[in-house]
Amino acid sequence: MPPSKGVAEPYRPSARVLRRVSVLGVAMLVIFAVLLLRLWALQVLSGTKYVNQAAANSFRTVRVQAPRGQILDRNGVPLVTNAPATSILLWPADLPKVYTTRYAELRALARLTSVPLYEIAAGIKARRAANDLVTPVTVREAAGEPMIAYLYENASQFPGVTTWRTFIRHYPYHSLAAQVLGYVGEISQTQLNGLSKQGYQPGDEIGQSGVESSYDSYLRGVAGSARMHIDAFGRPRSGLTTTAIAKPGNDLRLTIDLKLQQAAEKALQYGIHLAQANGKWAARGGAIVALDPNDGSILAMASAPTYDPSVYAGHVTLGELGRAGLTPKTAPAKNIPSLNRAVSGLYPPGSTFKPVTALAAMQEHLLSPYAYLPCTGTYSSPQDRSHRTFHNWDPNVNQAMDLPTALAYSCDTYFYRVGNEFYNLPADHGQPLQKLADAFGFGQSTGVDVGPEATGLVPTIRWRQQHFTDAVDKLWKPGDSIELAVGQGDLLVTPLQMARLYAALANGGKLVTPHVLDDVESPNGARVPVAAIPAPRQVGIDPAALQAVQKGLWDATHLPFGTSYAVFGKFPVSIAGKTGTAQKVVSLPGYLGLQNQAWWCGYGPYNSPKLVVCALIENGGYGGDVAAPAAAKVFAAYFHVAFHILGPIHSD
């Protein structure tokens, strides 16, 4: 129709605008369809999945430590077991967020559990530093029933606190073989950094010393898991329920014999008391090693002073550790009870080292075993420009002796002369005495499977040049060879190294690898494969030379002039061995000076050796006076015989 006057023409959208509206409408429909499909997928297709996830969020999973395996003696007698206990756990993430409320709870928990507040706070801080808020802090490893009951009755006052049934180590024989067995404790961050790839996690218990540490991978088992129900605020709403059963660790059967270990520890105390009765006030420690000379099995390893490893079981307090001498501050006053002197104590061996000197001299053709050398009260080396005088332990002796007699009588001046012959060797001969000492394992690890182990020191020309700065001190002088020949000077050994030497003397010259592990057994009794102990290896000793040394060791215990005749002369079993008295500079409270280290090492029966015993009494005086009687106690226990000392002991 034609337009009317006075009437506005209606708006007519253009085709371009219509197209834009159509596109927008289609886009809205597509978006709506996508949202609808997504909602359908969430509610229908994935509904079960998210319901399960929501349910999972209401539970917390806990790592459950596996019961550690037992440690048994060679006859199956348990030396370390597990005792059931209830531990108290604290979840840092579940603590109240308000500081005053959180502090009040922690203080109340510390008062209830008798655990210092700073220890609980340190555990929380460690978890936060590691960004680990899902691993609980163990407040107390073993809590009493009244403590647990109070927590249950007042659970609302302790959010984040739960209890869990667990196990702690139990030591039926208390301090027996403490340094050998070791103890367990929570893994440190340093240990975790090196062991995390092997499956260790924060909060795990791990062996910290001794067998517990050496064979932790066998003892620890496989951890399980448990979970507990929590509310939306993370507060526990149920106890822990096991979801995966932990697999117990394997049992270790040791070569240690319980009865012989008990005898060795009593014998060590006997030797120390003898020394103190003789006026040796500084005699406060020592070690005894008893091993099978044929395969290196350690039947007993005693070290004094000692401690009770149960101090580390359950809740560990600095006060208890301090009283036991197990903290850096209190250890010196208690003479370092945690030190295993058998493998880590270093001492000059004195005359017990003379068999090595004799063998090296015979193999170097410096000495004929049945040729005579003077045994006098003193000796001075013609090559020594300082004209130093070396004294014999017996100043009144003056006679010629062959090698077996010199060993039996322990004539120092005889071996001073031999040491001087080593000094006079041409340079192209090297240092044969040091080479043989090295072949016998001195100055290096024995390979024993319980540590840490000290390697000791065999001084050489090269070592002296590297160790000293003064030009005179760098020189290898006649006195250095003379002192080394009698086991003095810079020579340092461990009691275990000496026991290994005498095992080689007993078994015909084969060097054994000392060890305490017999086998590993699974919880069902099946044997678990472990690395084989290295077979004994020949040192390369001339049989005739070894026979002469063996005769000297037999004479030392069976002939009236022998230095341990008074102890072993009428012993029911034929024992061969050597006394030793070695001077060492010792530092004690209020004292710094020389003290005699008392030694005796030997084996028996003489014709068919089954046991080697090496005894050391720190600062004990003469070896024949205190170390030989202590060693005899061990032999008597092993062979089930009695003995008595014949009379006054005249010995080095």
C-alpha positions in Angstrom: 0.0 0.0 0.0 1.2 3.5 -0.6 2.4 5.4 2.3 -0.1 7.5 4.2 0.4 11.1 5.1 1.5 11.6 8.7 2.2 7.8 9.4 5.8 6.7 10.0 7.1 3.8 7.9 7.7 0.6 10.0 11.3 -0.6 10.6 12.5 -3.3 8.3 15.8 -5.1 9.3 18.2 -5.6 6.6 19.3 -9.0 5.4 22.7 -8.5 7.0 21.2 -8.0 10.4 19.0 -11.0 10.0 22.1 -13.2 9.2 23.9 -12.1 12.4 20.9 -12.9 14.5 20.6 -16.3 13.0 24.3 -17.1 13.6 24.0 -15.9 17.3 21.0 -18.1 17.8 22.6 -21.1 16.4 25.7 -20.5 18.6 23.5 -20.3 21.7 21.8 -23.5 20.8 25.2 -25.3 20.3 26.5 -24.0 23.7 23.4 -25.1 25.5 23.6 -28.5 23.8 27.3 -28.9 24.9 26.5 -28.0 28.5 23.6 -30.4 28.5 25.7 -33.2 27.1 28.5 -32.5 29.7 26.0 -32.5 32.5 24.6 -35.8 31.3 28.1 -37.3 31.0 29.0 -36.2 34.6 25.7 -37.4 36.1 25.2 -40.6 34.1 28.3 -41.8 32.4 30.9 -40.8 35.1 28.6 -40.7 38.1 29.9 -43.8 39.8 33.5 -42.7 39.3 33.0 -39.4 41.1 30.9 -41.0 43.8 33.9 -43.3 44.5 36.3 -40.4 44.5 34.1 -38.5 46.9 34.0 -41.5 49.2 37.8 -41.9 48.9 38.2 -38.3 50.1 36.6 -39.3 53.3 39.4 -41.8 54.1 43.0 -41.4 54.9 45.6 -44.0 54.1 48.4 -44.9 56.6 51.6 -46.8 55.9 51.9 -49.7 58.3 55.4 -50.8 59.3 56.0 -54.5 58.9 57.2 -56.4 62.0 61.0 -56.7 61.8 62.5 -60.2 61.6 64.0 -61.7 64.7 67.7 -62.1 65.2 68.7 -65.5 66.4 72.0 -67.1 67.6 73.5 -70.0 65.8 71.3 -72.5 67.8 68.1 -70.6 67.1 67.9 -68.8 70.4 66.2 -65.4 69.9 68.5 -62.5 70.7 66.2 -59.7 69.4 62.4 -60.1 69.1 59.4 -57.9 68.8 57.0 -56.8 71.6 53.5 -55.6 70.8 52.8 -51.9 71.6 50.4 -49.1 71.0 51.8 -46.0 69.5 50.3 -42.5 69.5 50.2 -40.7 66.2 49.7 -37.0 65.4 48.5 -35.8 62.0 49.9 -32.2 61.5 47.3 -31.4 58.9 44.4 -32.0 61.3 45.6 -29.7 64.1 43.4 -26.7 64.9 44.2 -23.8 62.6 43.9 -21.2 65.4 47.4 -20.9 67.1 46.2 -20.6 70.7 43.9 -23.7 70.3 46.7 -25.7 68.6 49.3 -24.7 71.2 46.9 -25.7 74.0 46.3 -29.1 72.4 50.0 -29.8 71.9 50.8 -28.8 75.4 48.1 -31.1 76.8 49.4 -33.9 74.6 53.0 -33.4 75.8 51.8 -33.4 79.4 49.8 -36.6 78.9 52.5 -38.5 77.0 55.4 -37.2 79.1 57.0 -36.2 75.8 58.7 -32.7 75.7 56.7 -30.2 73.7 59.8 -29.2 71.7 60.1 -32.9 70.5 56.6 -32.9 69.2 57.1 -29.5 67.6 60.3 -30.7 66.0 58.5 -33.6 64.4 55.8 -31.3 63.0 58.4 -28.9 61.7 60.3 -31.7 60.0 57.1 -32.8 58.2 56.5 -29.3 57.0 60.1 -28.8 55.9 59.8 -32.0 53.8 56.4 -30.8 52.5 54.9 -34.0 53.9 51.7 -33.4 55.8 50.2 -36.9 55.2 52.7 -38.8 57.3 51.9 -38.8 61.0 54.3 -37.8 63.7 54.9 -40.6 66.1 54.6 -38.9 69.5 55.1 -42.0 71.6 56.1 -45.5 70.3 54.8 -47.4 73.2 52.0 -46.0 75.3 50.5 -47.5 78.5 46.8 -48.5 78.8 45.8 -45.6 81.0 47.2 -43.1 78.5 45.4 -44.8 75.6 42.1 -44.9 77.6 42.4 -41.2 78.4 42.8 -40.4 74.7 39.7 -42.4 73.7 37.6 -40.8 76.4 38.7 -37.3 75.5 39.1 -37.6 71.7 37.3 -34.3 71.1 40.1 -32.5 72.9 42.8 -34.0 70.7 41.9 -33.6 67.0 44.5 -35.2 64.7 45.6 -37.7 67.4 45.1 -41.4 66.8 46.5 -44.7 68.1 47.8 -47.7 66.3 48.9 -51.2 67.3 52.6 -51.7 66.4 55.8 -53.5 67.5 59.0 -52.4 69.2 62.3 -54.2 69.5 62.7 -56.4 72.6 66.1 -57.6 73.9 65.7 -60.6 76.1 69.3 -60.5 77.2 69.5 -56.7 77.7 73.1 -55.5 77.0 74.3 -58.8 75.6 76.2 -58.2 72.3 74.7 -54.7 72.2 77.3 -53.4 69.7 77.0 -56.4 67.5 73.2 -56.4 67.4 72.7 -52.6 67.1 69.4 -50.8 67.4 66.7 -49.3 65.2 65.3 -45.7 65.0 63.3 -43.5 62.7 64.9 -42.8 59.4 66.7 -39.4 59.2 66.4 -37.0 56.3 70.0 -37.7 55.4 69.3 -41.5 55.3 66.1 -40.9 53.4 67.9 -38.9 50.7 70.1 -41.9 50.0 67.5 -44.7 50.4 64.3 -43.3 49.0 64.9 -45.2 45.7 64.9 -48.4 47.6 61.4 -47.9 49.0 62.2 -46.2 52.3 59.7 -43.5 53.2 59.4 -40.8 56.0 58.6 -42.3 59.3 60.1 -45.7 58.5 62.1 -47.5 61.2 65.6 -48.4 60.0 68.6 -50.2 61.6 71.0 -47.5 62.9 74.0 -49.7 63.9 75.3 -53.3 64.1 73.5 -56.2 62.5 70.2 -54.2 62.5 71.9 -51.8 60.1 74.0 -54.2 58.0 71.0 -56.4 57.2 68.2 -53.9 57.4 66.9 -54.8 53.9 66.3 -58.4 55.1 64.9 -57.6 58.5 62.5 -54.8 57.6 59.9 -56.7 55.6 57.3 -55.1 53.3 55.1 -52.3 54.7 51.3 -52.6 54.6 48.6 -50.0 54.7 45.5 -49.0 56.7 42.9 -46.3 56.5 40.6 -44.4 58.7 37.4 -42.5 58.1 37.6 -38.7 58.4 35.0 -35.9 58.1 35.1 -32.9 55.8 37.5 -31.1 58.2 39.9 -34.0 58.2 39.0 -35.1 61.7 39.2 -38.9 62.5 35.8 -40.5 62.7 37.1 -44.1 63.1 40.1 -46.1 64.1 42.6 -47.4 61.6 41.5 -50.4 59.5 44.0 -52.6 57.7 43.7 -52.6 53.9 47.0 -54.4 53.0 48.6 -56.7 55.4 52.3 -56.0 56.1 54.7 -58.8 55.4 57.0 -59.6 58.3 60.8 -59.3 57.7 63.1 -62.3 57.5 64.8 -63.8 60.5 68.6 -63.6 60.8 70.5 -66.5 62.2 73.9 -65.4 63.4 77.1 -67.3 64.0 77.1 -65.9 67.5 76.8 -68.6 70.2 74.7 -67.2 73.1 76.4 -69.1 75.9 79.9 -68.3 74.5 78.9 -64.7 74.1 77.8 -64.6 77.7 81.1 -66.3 78.7 83.1 -63.8 76.7 81.4 -60.8 78.3 81.9 -62.2 81.8 85.6 -63.0 80.9 86.1 -59.4 79.7 84.8 -58.0 83.0 87.0 -60.5 84.8 90.0 -59.3 83.0 89.1 -55.6 83.8 88.6 -56.4 87.5 92.0 -58.2 87.6 93.7 -55.2 86.1 92.0 -52.8 88.6 92.9 -55.1 91.4 96.5 -54.8 90.2 96.3 -51.1 90.6 95.6 -50.3 86.9 93.0 -47.6 87.7 92.6 -46.6 84.0 91.5 -50.2 83.0 87.8 -49.5 82.1 87.3 -51.2 78.8 88.4 -53.8 76.3 87.3 -56.4 73.8 87.3 -60.2 73.2 86.8 -61.9 69.9 86.3 -65.6 69.5 86.1 -67.1 66.0 86.3 -70.3 64.1 89.8 -70.3 62.4 88.5 -72.5 59.5 85.8 -70.3 58.1 85.9 -67.0 60.0 82.6 -67.5 61.8 82.5 -65.1 64.8 81.2 -67.1 67.8 81.5 -64.3 70.3 82.4 -60.6 70.1 82.4 -58.7 73.4 83.2 -55.0 73.9 83.2 -53.1 77.2 81.8 -50.8 78.4 78.5 -51.6 76.8 74.8 -50.5 77.0 71.3 -51.8 76.8 69.8 -51.3 73.3 66.3 -51.3 74.8 67.0 -47.6 75.6 66.3 -47.0 71.9 63.1 -49.1 71.9 59.8 -47.2 72.4 60.1 -43.5 73.2 63.7 -42.3 73.2 64.6 -39.5 75.5 67.8 -37.5 75.7 67.9 -38.0 79.5 67.9 -41.8 79.2 70.5 -41.7 76.4 72.6 -39.3 78.5 72.5 -41.5 81.5 73.6 -44.5 79.4 76.5 -42.5 77.9 75.0 -42.5 74.4 75.1 -38.7 73.7 78.2 -36.8 72.6 78.2 -34.9 75.9 78.1 -37.9 78.2 79.9 -40.6 76.1 83.5 -39.7 77.2 82.7 -39.9 80.9 81.2 -43.4 80.3 84.2 -44.4 78.1 82.0 -44.4 74.9 79.8 -47.5 75.5 78.5 -47.5 71.9 82.0 -48.1 70.5 82.5 -51.7 69.3 86.2 -51.9 70.3 86.5 -55.3 68.6 86.2 -53.8 65.2 86.6 -50.0 65.7 89.1 -49.8 68.6 92.7 -49.1 67.4 95.7 -50.2 69.5 99.3 -51.1 69.1 99.5 -54.9 69.3 102.8 -55.2 71.1 104.3 -58.7 71.2 101.3 -60.4 69.7 102.6 -59.0 66.4 105.9 -60.8 66.7 104.8 -63.8 64.7 104.4 -61.6 61.7 107.9 -60.2 62.2 109.3 -63.8 62.5 107.6 -65.0 59.4 108.7 -62.0 57.3 112.3 -62.4 58.6 112.4 -66.1 57.7 110.9 -65.6 54.3 113.4 -62.8 53.6 116.2 -65.1 54.9 117.2 -62.6 57.6 116.6 -65.3 60.3 117.0 -69.0 60.7 114.5 -70.3 63.1 116.9 -72.4 65.1 119.9 -70.1 64.9 120.7 -68.2 68.2 120.5 -64.5 68.8 121.3 -62.7 72.1 118.4 -61.9 74.4 119.7 -59.1 76.6 118.2 -56.5 78.9 118.8 -53.6 76.4 119.6 -53.0 72.7 121.0 -50.1 70.7 121.1 -50.1 66.9 124.6 -49.5 65.5 123.0 -47.5 62.7 121.1 -45.2 65.1 122.8 -41.9 65.3 120.7 -40.9 68.3 122.1 -44.0 70.2 118.6 -44.7 71.6 118.4 -47.5 74.1 115.6 -50.0 73.7 114.6 -52.0 76.8 113.5 -55.6 77.2 110.4 -56.3 79.3 112.7 -58.4 81.5 115.8 -56.3 82.2 117.7 -59.2 83.9 117.7 -61.7 81.0 121.0 -62.4 79.2 121.1 -65.6 77.1 121.1 -66.7 73.5 117.7 -67.9 72.1 116.4 -69.5 69.0 113.1 -68.3 67.4 110.6 -70.6 69.2 112.2 -69.8 72.5 112.3 -66.0 71.8 108.6 -66.2 71.0 107.7 -68.2 74.1 109.8 -65.9 76.3 108.7 -62.9 74.3 112.2 -61.5 74.2 112.0 -58.0 72.9 115.7 -57.5 72.3 115.8 -60.6 70.1 113.2 -58.9 67.8 114.8 -55.5 68.1 117.8 -57.1 66.3 115.5 -58.6 63.7 113.9 -55.2 63.2 117.3 -53.6 62.7 118.0 -56.2 60.0 114.9 -55.1 58.2 116.2 -51.5 58.4 119.5 -52.5 56.8 117.9 -54.2 53.8 118.7 -52.5 50.4 116.1 -50.1 49.1 115.2 -52.5 46.2 113.9 -55.0 48.7 111.1 -52.7 49.6 109.7 -53.2 53.1 109.0 -56.9 53.4 107.7 -56.7 57.0 105.0 -54.2 55.9 104.2 -56.2 52.8 103.5 -59.3 54.9 101.5 -57.3 57.4 99.4 -56.1 54.4 99.0 -59.7 53.2 97.6 -60.6 56.6 95.0 -57.8 56.3 96.5 -55.1 58.5 95.9 -51.5 57.5 92.7 -52.5 55.7 89.2 -53.7 56.3 88.7 -57.4 57.3 85.4 -57.4 55.4 83.4 -58.2 58.5 79.7 -57.7 58.1 79.1 -55.6 61.3 80.6 -52.2 61.5 81.7 -49.5 61.2 85.2 -51.0 61.0 88.5 -49.2 61.5 91.3 -50.2 59.1 94.2 -49.4 61.3 97.7 -48.4 60.2 100.8 -50.1 59.0 103.5 -47.4 58.8 105.8 -47.3 55.8 108.4 -45.0 54.4 105.9 -43.5 52.0 103.3 -43.0 54.7 105.9 -41.2 56.9 106.9 -38.9 54.1 103.3 -38.0 53.4 102.1 -37.7 57.0 104.8 -35.5 58.5 106.0 -32.0 57.5 109.2 -31.8 59.5 112.2 -33.0 57.5 113.6 -35.1 60.3 110.2 -36.7 61.0 109.9 -37.6 57.4 112.9 -39.9 57.6 112.5 -43.6 58.3 115.0 -44.3 61.1 116.3 -47.5 62.7 114.0 -47.0 65.6 111.0 -47.1 63.3 111.9 -50.6 62.1 112.8 -51.7 65.6 109.5 -50.6 67.1 107.5 -52.1 64.3 109.2 -55.5 64.8 107.7 -55.6 68.3 104.3 -54.2 67.4 104.9 -50.7 68.7 105.5 -47.3 67.2 102.9 -46.1 64.7 101.4 -49.5 64.1 97.6 -49.7 65.0 95.3 -52.7 64.7 91.9 -53.8 65.9 91.3 -56.9 68.0 89.4 -58.5 65.1 92.4 -58.1 62.8 94.6 -59.8 65.4 92.1 -62.6 65.8 92.2 -63.0 62.0 96.0 -63.2 62.1 95.9 -66.0 64.7 93.3 -67.8 62.7 95.7 -67.8 59.8 98.5 -69.1 62.1 96.2 -71.8 63.3 94.8 -73.0 59.9 98.0 -73.2 57.9 98.2 -69.7 56.5 94.8 -69.1 55.1 93.2 -65.6 55.6 89.5 -65.9 56.5 86.8 -63.3 56.2 85.2 -62.8 59.7 81.4 -62.7 59.7 78.4 -62.9 62.0 75.7 -63.9 59.5 75.0 -67.6 59.3 71.8 -67.5 57.1 68.6 -65.6 56.5 65.2 -67.4 57.0 61.8 -66.3 55.7 58.9 -66.2 58.1 57.8 -69.7 56.9 61.3 -71.1 57.6 62.7 -71.2 54.0 66.2 -70.1 53.5 66.7 -66.8 51.7 69.6 -66.5 49.3 72.4 -64.1 50.4 75.8 -63.2 49.1 78.4 -66.0 49.8 81.2 -65.3 52.3 84.5 -65.1 50.4 86.5 -68.4 50.7 89.7 -68.4 52.8 92.7 -67.4 50.7 96.3 -68.5 51.1 98.7 -65.7 52.4 101.7 -67.5 50.9 103.6 -68.5 54.0 106.5 -70.9 54.0 105.2 -74.0 55.8 108.6 -74.5 57.6 108.6 -70.9 58.8 104.9 -71.3 60.0 105.8 -74.5 61.8 108.5 -72.7 63.8 106.2 -69.9 64.8 103.5 -72.4 65.8 106.0 -74.2 68.0 106.9 -70.9 69.6 103.3 -70.2 70.4 102.9 -73.7 71.9 106.1 -73.2 74.0 104.7 -69.9 75.3 101.8 -71.8 77.0 103.4 -75.1 77.9 107.1 -74.5 78.9 107.8 -73.0 82.3 109.5 -69.9 80.9 106.6 -69.3 78.5 104.8 -66.0 79.2 101.4 -67.6 79.6 102.5 -70.9 81.1 100.9 -70.0 84.5 97.5 -69.8 82.8 97.6 -72.5 80.2 100.4 -74.8 81.4 97.9 -77.3 82.9 94.9 -76.3 80.9 92.8 -79.5 80.0 93.0 -78.6 76.3 96.3 -77.9 74.5 96.3 -74.1 73.8 98.9 -72.1 71.9 99.1 -68.4 72.1 101.0 -65.2 72.7 100.9 -62.4 75.3 101.5 -58.8 74.4 102.0 -55.5 76.3 101.8 -52.4 74.2 102.3 -48.8 75.3 99.9 -46.3 74.0 99.4 -42.6 74.7 95.9 -42.2 76.2 93.9 -39.2 77.1 91.7 -39.7 80.2 89.9 -37.1 82.4 92.7 -35.3 84.2 95.4 -37.5 82.7 97.5 -37.7 79.5 100.3 -40.2 79.2 101.4 -43.8 78.4 99.3 -46.8 79.4 100.0 -50.5 78.8 97.5 -52.3 76.6 97.2 -55.9 77.7 96.9 -58.5 74.9 96.6 -62.3 74.6 95.8 -64.1 71.3 95.9 -67.8 70.6 94.0 -70.9 69.5 93.2 -74.5 70.4 93.3 -77.4 70.3 96.9 -77.0 69.1 96.8 -80.0 66.7 93.3 -79.4 65.4 92.3 -75.8 66.0 88.6 -75.1 66.5 88.6 -71.8 68.3 90.7 -68.6 68.2 90.5 -66.1 71.0 91.9 -62.7 71.1 91.6 -60.6 74.3 92.5 -57.0 74.9 92.2 -55.1 78.2 92.6 -51.3 77.7 95.2 -49.8 80.0 95.3 -53.2 81.8 99.1 -53.7 82.3 100.8 -56.9 81.3 99.0 -59.2 78.9 99.9 -62.3 80.9 98.4 -60.9 84.1 95.0 -60.0 82.8 94.3 -60.7 79.1 95.5 -64.4 79.2 93.3 -65.3 82.2 90.3 -63.6 80.4 91.0 -65.6 77.2 91.3 -68.8 79.3 87.8 -68.2 80.6 86.4 -68.2 77.0 88.3 -71.4 76.1 87.0 -73.1 79.3 83.4 -72.2 78.4 83.8 -73.4 74.8 85.4 -76.8 75.7 83.4 -77.2 78.9 86.4 -77.6 81.2 87.7 -76.0 84.4 91.1 -74.5 84.9 93.2 -72.8 87.6 96.2 -70.5 87.5 99.3 -72.3 88.5 101.0 -69.5 90.4 102.6 -66.0 90.0 102.6 -64.8 86.5 105.9 -63.6 85.0 105.0 -62.1 81.7 105.1 -59.2 79.3 
